[in-house]
Amino acid sequence: MDSVTTRSNDSATTDESQIRWLYQAWLERWNRRSAGEMADLVAEDGNLNGFDGSQINGRSEVEAVLGQIFADHQTAAYVGIVRQVRFLSPSVALLRAVVGMVPPGQSDINPAVNAVQTLVAAKQQGQWRIALLQNTPAAFHGRPELGEQLTKELQQLARASCSNKTD
């Protein structure tokens, strides 16, 4: 996994680890279908922009909307790769990632829902929280080779993840 950071001191390394943990925790909690635990990761005034363009504003709305999604749908599981963590200031960071989703009961990702995710994290009272999570379809219009390359990379991760769960 690629990593870029603009600060090189020990606190940046610790902060980068915490931001990576924040993102990984988001994906893991989605995969467990735990809206309440997901909302705990979001700033009180945080925002989510969904794959379909939907917008969710504030921690309580995050919990309510995601809880309804989990109640109404059998959701696919995320696999994700962090591409970059960059600090915009000592208390604001940008994480860029790519994700794929494995539908329930399957082992292959669904390339139609591959996405690029951008997370803005803000350090509030010493703790990193999600200020914004943007989920954009990885359509790569006119460049199918990029879509195929991303699918291959995410599929390898999905297979490795599945084999780790059965070991």
ChimeraX commands (.cxc) that place a marker at each C-alpha (Angstrom):
marker #1 position 0.00,0.00,0.00 radius 0.5
marker #1 position 1.24,3.43,-0.91 radius 0.5
marker #1 position 1.76,6.09,1.69 radius 0.5
marker #1 position 2.74,9.71,1.39 radius 0.5
marker #1 position 3.02,12.11,4.27 radius 0.5
marker #1 position 4.17,15.71,4.33 radius 0.5
marker #1 position 5.51,15.64,7.90 radius 0.5
marker #1 position 8.36,13.48,9.11 radius 0.5
marker #1 position 8.42,13.75,12.90 radius 0.5
marker #1 position 7.25,11.11,15.37 radius 0.5
marker #1 position 3.90,12.77,16.00 radius 0.5
marker #1 position 3.17,12.69,12.26 radius 0.5
marker #1 position 3.90,8.98,12.20 radius 0.5
marker #1 position 1.59,8.43,15.17 radius 0.5
marker #1 position -1.07,10.64,13.65 radius 0.5
marker #1 position -0.79,8.89,10.30 radius 0.5
marker #1 position -1.23,5.51,12.03 radius 0.5
marker #1 position -4.30,6.83,13.83 radius 0.5
marker #1 position -5.80,8.16,10.60 radius 0.5
marker #1 position -5.16,4.84,8.85 radius 0.5
marker #1 position -6.77,3.08,11.83 radius 0.5
marker #1 position -9.77,5.44,11.61 radius 0.5
marker #1 position -10.33,4.55,7.97 radius 0.5
marker #1 position -9.80,0.82,8.51 radius 0.5
marker #1 position -12.18,0.91,11.48 radius 0.5
marker #1 position -14.79,2.59,9.25 radius 0.5
marker #1 position -14.56,-0.24,6.71 radius 0.5
marker #1 position -14.54,-2.98,9.37 radius 0.5
marker #1 position -17.58,-1.51,11.12 radius 0.5
marker #1 position -19.42,-1.29,7.79 radius 0.5
marker #1 position -18.59,-4.95,7.20 radius 0.5
marker #1 position -20.03,-5.77,10.66 radius 0.5
marker #1 position -23.09,-3.65,9.81 radius 0.5
marker #1 position -22.65,-1.56,12.95 radius 0.5
marker #1 position -24.13,1.88,12.32 radius 0.5
marker #1 position -23.65,3.02,15.91 radius 0.5
marker #1 position -19.97,2.12,15.95 radius 0.5
marker #1 position -19.52,3.81,12.57 radius 0.5
marker #1 position -21.16,6.99,13.84 radius 0.5
marker #1 position -18.74,6.99,16.80 radius 0.5
marker #1 position -15.91,7.59,14.28 radius 0.5
marker #1 position -17.55,10.69,12.80 radius 0.5
marker #1 position -17.19,14.26,14.05 radius 0.5
marker #1 position -20.39,15.64,15.56 radius 0.5
marker #1 position -20.81,17.82,12.45 radius 0.5
marker #1 position -19.22,15.33,10.02 radius 0.5
marker #1 position -20.51,14.66,6.52 radius 0.5
marker #1 position -20.75,11.63,4.25 radius 0.5
marker #1 position -21.24,11.80,0.49 radius 0.5
marker #1 position -22.42,8.44,-0.77 radius 0.5
marker #1 position -21.71,6.50,-3.95 radius 0.5
marker #1 position -25.12,7.50,-5.30 radius 0.5
marker #1 position -24.70,11.19,-4.44 radius 0.5
marker #1 position -26.66,11.02,-1.21 radius 0.5
marker #1 position -25.49,13.27,1.60 radius 0.5
marker #1 position -25.59,12.50,5.29 radius 0.5
marker #1 position -24.91,15.30,7.76 radius 0.5
marker #1 position -23.99,14.95,11.42 radius 0.5
marker #1 position -23.18,11.99,13.63 radius 0.5
marker #1 position -26.79,11.24,14.60 radius 0.5
marker #1 position -27.94,11.22,10.96 radius 0.5
marker #1 position -25.02,8.95,10.07 radius 0.5
marker #1 position -26.19,6.43,12.64 radius 0.5
marker #1 position -29.86,6.68,11.62 radius 0.5
marker #1 position -29.32,6.46,7.85 radius 0.5
marker #1 position -26.72,3.68,8.00 radius 0.5
marker #1 position -28.85,1.79,10.51 radius 0.5
marker #1 position -31.76,1.93,8.05 radius 0.5
marker #1 position -29.52,0.81,5.18 radius 0.5
marker #1 position -28.37,-2.19,7.21 radius 0.5
marker #1 position -31.95,-3.00,8.22 radius 0.5
marker #1 position -33.26,-2.81,4.65 radius 0.5
marker #1 position -30.38,-4.29,2.63 radius 0.5
marker #1 position -27.96,-7.17,2.68 radius 0.5
marker #1 position -24.85,-5.02,2.19 radius 0.5
marker #1 position -21.62,-6.06,0.50 radius 0.5
marker #1 position -18.31,-6.08,2.40 radius 0.5
marker #1 position -15.60,-3.52,1.69 radius 0.5
marker #1 position -11.97,-4.17,0.85 radius 0.5
marker #1 position -9.84,-1.06,0.65 radius 0.5
marker #1 position -6.36,0.16,-0.16 radius 0.5
marker #1 position -5.02,3.42,1.24 radius 0.5
marker #1 position -3.17,5.33,-1.47 radius 0.5
marker #1 position -2.10,8.41,0.49 radius 0.5
marker #1 position -2.24,10.18,3.82 radius 0.5
marker #1 position -1.38,13.86,3.66 radius 0.5
marker #1 position -1.50,16.47,6.41 radius 0.5
marker #1 position -3.14,19.76,5.49 radius 0.5
marker #1 position -2.36,21.14,8.95 radius 0.5
marker #1 position -1.37,19.57,12.30 radius 0.5
marker #1 position -5.06,18.87,13.00 radius 0.5
marker #1 position -6.43,18.14,9.51 radius 0.5
marker #1 position -5.44,15.26,7.26 radius 0.5
marker #1 position -6.53,13.91,3.91 radius 0.5
marker #1 position -6.65,10.17,3.21 radius 0.5
marker #1 position -7.17,8.85,-0.31 radius 0.5
marker #1 position -8.16,5.23,-0.90 radius 0.5
marker #1 position -9.75,2.85,-3.36 radius 0.5
marker #1 position -12.38,0.28,-2.42 radius 0.5
marker #1 position -14.18,-2.68,-3.85 radius 0.5
marker #1 position -17.16,-4.58,-2.47 radius 0.5
marker #1 position -17.71,-8.32,-2.15 radius 0.5
marker #1 position -21.43,-9.17,-2.32 radius 0.5
marker #1 position -22.82,-11.45,0.41 radius 0.5
marker #1 position -22.08,-15.13,-0.22 radius 0.5
marker #1 position -19.51,-14.39,-2.91 radius 0.5
marker #1 position -15.73,-14.21,-2.99 radius 0.5
marker #1 position -15.24,-11.87,-5.96 radius 0.5
marker #1 position -15.67,-8.13,-5.88 radius 0.5
marker #1 position -18.36,-6.46,-7.96 radius 0.5
marker #1 position -16.39,-4.14,-10.30 radius 0.5
marker #1 position -19.49,-2.02,-10.95 radius 0.5
marker #1 position -19.21,-0.55,-7.44 radius 0.5
marker #1 position -15.45,0.04,-7.25 radius 0.5
marker #1 position -14.91,3.49,-5.82 radius 0.5
marker #1 position -12.38,6.12,-4.90 radius 0.5
marker #1 position -12.80,7.37,-1.35 radius 0.5
marker #1 position -11.50,10.57,0.17 radius 0.5
marker #1 position -11.56,11.01,3.94 radius 0.5
marker #1 position -10.87,14.30,5.66 radius 0.5
marker #1 position -9.94,13.70,9.28 radius 0.5
marker #1 position -9.93,16.40,11.94 radius 0.5
marker #1 position -8.21,16.13,15.30 radius 0.5
marker #1 position -10.67,17.27,17.94 radius 0.5
marker #1 position -9.75,17.23,21.63 radius 0.5
marker #1 position -6.81,14.97,20.85 radius 0.5
marker #1 position -8.80,12.41,18.84 radius 0.5
marker #1 position -9.05,11.98,15.07 radius 0.5
marker #1 position -12.60,11.94,13.69 radius 0.5
marker #1 position -14.08,11.75,10.21 radius 0.5
marker #1 position -15.01,15.26,9.10 radius 0.5
marker #1 position -15.88,14.19,5.55 radius 0.5
marker #1 position -16.00,10.90,3.69 radius 0.5
marker #1 position -16.52,11.20,-0.08 radius 0.5
marker #1 position -17.32,8.03,-2.03 radius 0.5
marker #1 position -16.95,8.44,-5.82 radius 0.5
marker #1 position -17.61,5.71,-8.41 radius 0.5
marker #1 position -14.38,4.58,-10.10 radius 0.5
marker #1 position -15.90,4.85,-13.58 radius 0.5
marker #1 position -12.72,5.78,-15.52 radius 0.5
marker #1 position -14.79,6.88,-18.52 radius 0.5
marker #1 position -12.96,6.07,-21.75 radius 0.5
marker #1 position -10.13,4.30,-19.89 radius 0.5
marker #1 position -11.33,0.72,-19.30 radius 0.5
marker #1 position -7.77,-0.48,-18.66 radius 0.5
marker #1 position -7.69,1.59,-15.44 radius 0.5
marker #1 position -10.91,-0.01,-14.26 radius 0.5
marker #1 position -9.57,-3.48,-15.04 radius 0.5
marker #1 position -6.30,-2.74,-13.25 radius 0.5
marker #1 position -8.14,-1.51,-10.15 radius 0.5
marker #1 position -10.46,-4.52,-10.18 radius 0.5
marker #1 position -7.49,-6.88,-10.37 radius 0.5
marker #1 position -5.73,-5.14,-7.48 radius 0.5
marker #1 position -8.85,-5.12,-5.28 radius 0.5
marker #1 position -9.69,-8.73,-6.18 radius 0.5
marker #1 position -6.23,-9.84,-5.00 radius 0.5
marker #1 position -6.88,-8.07,-1.69 radius 0.5
marker #1 position -10.34,-9.62,-1.40 radius 0.5
marker #1 position -8.96,-13.11,-1.98 radius 0.5
marker #1 position -6.15,-12.56,0.53 radius 0.5
marker #1 position -8.69,-11.28,3.05 radius 0.5
marker #1 position -10.92,-14.32,2.52 radius 0.5
marker #1 position -8.01,-16.74,2.91 radius 0.5
marker #1 position -6.89,-15.01,6.13 radius 0.5
marker #1 position -10.37,-15.48,7.60 radius 0.5
marker #1 position -10.34,-19.21,6.89 radius 0.5
marker #1 position -6.81,-19.86,8.21 radius 0.5
marker link #1:1,2 radius 0.2
marker link #1:2,3 radius 0.2
marker link #1:3,4 radius 0.2
marker link #1:4,5 radius 0.2
marker link #1:5,6 radius 0.2
marker link #1:6,7 radius 0.2
marker link #1:7,8 radius 0.2
marker link #1:8,9 radius 0.2
marker link #1:9,10 radius 0.2
marker link #1:10,11 radius 0.2
marker link #1:11,12 radius 0.2
marker link #1:12,13 radius 0.2
marker link #1:13,14 radius 0.2
marker link #1:14,15 radius 0.2
marker link #1:15,16 radius 0.2
marker link #1:16,17 radius 0.2
marker link #1:17,18 radius 0.2
marker link #1:18,19 radius 0.2
marker link #1:19,20 radius 0.2
marker link #1:20,21 radius 0.2
marker link #1:21,22 radius 0.2
marker link #1:22,23 radius 0.2
marker link #1:23,24 radius 0.2
marker link #1:24,25 radius 0.2
marker link #1:25,26 radius 0.2
marker link #1:26,27 radius 0.2
marker link #1:27,28 radius 0.2
marker link #1:28,29 radius 0.2
marker link #1:29,30 radius 0.2
marker link #1:30,31 radius 0.2
marker link #1:31,32 radius 0.2
marker link #1:32,33 radius 0.2
marker link #1:33,34 radius 0.2
marker link #1:34,35 radius 0.2
marker link #1:35,36 radius 0.2
marker link #1:36,37 radius 0.2
marker link #1:37,38 radius 0.2
marker link #1:38,39 radius 0.2
marker link #1:39,40 radius 0.2
marker link #1:40,41 radius 0.2
marker link #1:41,42 radius 0.2
marker link #1:42,43 radius 0.2
marker link #1:43,44 radius 0.2
marker link #1:44,45 radius 0.2
marker link #1:45,46 radius 0.2
marker link #1:46,47 radius 0.2
marker link #1:47,48 radius 0.2
marker link #1:48,49 radius 0.2
marker link #1:49,50 radius 0.2
marker link #1:50,51 radius 0.2
marker link #1:51,52 radius 0.2
marker link #1:52,53 radius 0.2
marker link #1:53,54 radius 0.2
marker link #1:54,55 radius 0.2
marker link #1:55,56 radius 0.2
marker link #1:56,57 radius 0.2
marker link #1:57,58 radius 0.2
marker link #1:58,59 radius 0.2
marker link #1:59,60 radius 0.2
marker link #1:60,61 radius 0.2
marker link #1:61,62 radius 0.2
marker link #1:62,63 radius 0.2
marker link #1:63,64 radius 0.2
marker link #1:64,65 radius 0.2
marker link #1:65,66 radius 0.2
marker link #1:66,67 radius 0.2
marker link #1:67,68 radius 0.2
marker link #1:68,69 radius 0.2
marker link #1:69,70 radius 0.2
marker link #1:70,71 radius 0.2
marker link #1:71,72 radius 0.2
marker link #1:72,73 radius 0.2
marker link #1:73,74 radius 0.2
marker link #1:74,75 radius 0.2
marker link #1:75,76 radius 0.2
marker link #1:76,77 radius 0.2
marker link #1:77,78 radius 0.2
marker link #1:78,79 radius 0.2
marker link #1:79,80 radius 0.2
marker link #1:80,81 radius 0.2
marker link #1:81,82 radius 0.2
marker link #1:82,83 radius 0.2
marker link #1:83,84 radius 0.2
marker link #1:84,85 radius 0.2
marker link #1:85,86 radius 0.2
marker link #1:86,87 radius 0.2
marker link #1:87,88 radius 0.2
marker link #1:88,89 radius 0.2
marker link #1:89,90 radius 0.2
marker link #1:90,91 radius 0.2
marker link #1:91,92 radius 0.2
marker link #1:92,93 radius 0.2
marker link #1:93,94 radius 0.2
marker link #1:94,95 radius 0.2
marker link #1:95,96 radius 0.2
marker link #1:96,97 radius 0.2
marker link #1:97,98 radius 0.2
marker link #1:98,99 radius 0.2
marker link #1:99,100 radius 0.2
marker link #1:100,101 radius 0.2
marker link #1:101,102 radius 0.2
marker link #1:102,103 radius 0.2
marker link #1:103,104 radius 0.2
marker link #1:104,105 radius 0.2
marker link #1:105,106 radius 0.2
marker link #1:106,107 radius 0.2
marker link #1:107,108 radius 0.2
marker link #1:108,109 radius 0.2
marker link #1:109,110 radius 0.2
marker link #1:110,111 radius 0.2
marker link #1:111,112 radius 0.2
marker link #1:112,113 radius 0.2
marker link #1:113,114 radius 0.2
marker link #1:114,115 radius 0.2
marker link #1:115,116 radius 0.2
marker link #1:116,117 radius 0.2
marker link #1:117,118 radius 0.2
marker link #1:118,119 radius 0.2
marker link #1:119,120 radius 0.2
marker link #1:120,121 radius 0.2
marker link #1:121,122 radius 0.2
marker link #1:122,123 radius 0.2
marker link #1:123,124 radius 0.2
marker link #1:124,125 radius 0.2
marker link #1:125,126 radius 0.2
marker link #1:126,127 radius 0.2
marker link #1:127,128 radius 0.2
marker link #1:128,129 radius 0.2
marker link #1:129,130 radius 0.2
marker link #1:130,131 radius 0.2
marker link #1:131,132 radius 0.2
marker link #1:132,133 radius 0.2
marker link #1:133,134 radius 0.2
marker link #1:134,135 radius 0.2
marker link #1:135,136 radius 0.2
marker link #1:136,137 radius 0.2
marker link #1:137,138 radius 0.2
marker link #1:138,139 radius 0.2
marker link #1:139,140 radius 0.2
marker link #1:140,141 radius 0.2
marker link #1:141,142 radius 0.2
marker link #1:142,143 radius 0.2
marker link #1:143,144 radius 0.2
marker link #1:144,145 radius 0.2
marker link #1:145,146 radius 0.2
marker link #1:146,147 radius 0.2
marker link #1:147,148 radius 0.2
marker link #1:148,149 radius 0.2
marker link #1:149,150 radius 0.2
marker link #1:150,151 radius 0.2
marker link #1:151,152 radius 0.2
marker link #1:152,153 radius 0.2
marker link #1:153,154 radius 0.2
marker link #1:154,155 radius 0.2
marker link #1:155,156 radius 0.2
marker link #1:156,157 radius 0.2
marker link #1:157,158 radius 0.2
marker link #1:158,159 radius 0.2
marker link #1:159,160 radius 0.2
marker link #1:160,161 radius 0.2
marker link #1:161,162 radius 0.2
marker link #1:162,163 radius 0.2
marker link #1:163,164 radius 0.2
marker link #1:164,165 radius 0.2
marker link #1:165,166 radius 0.2
marker link #1:166,167 radius 0.2
view
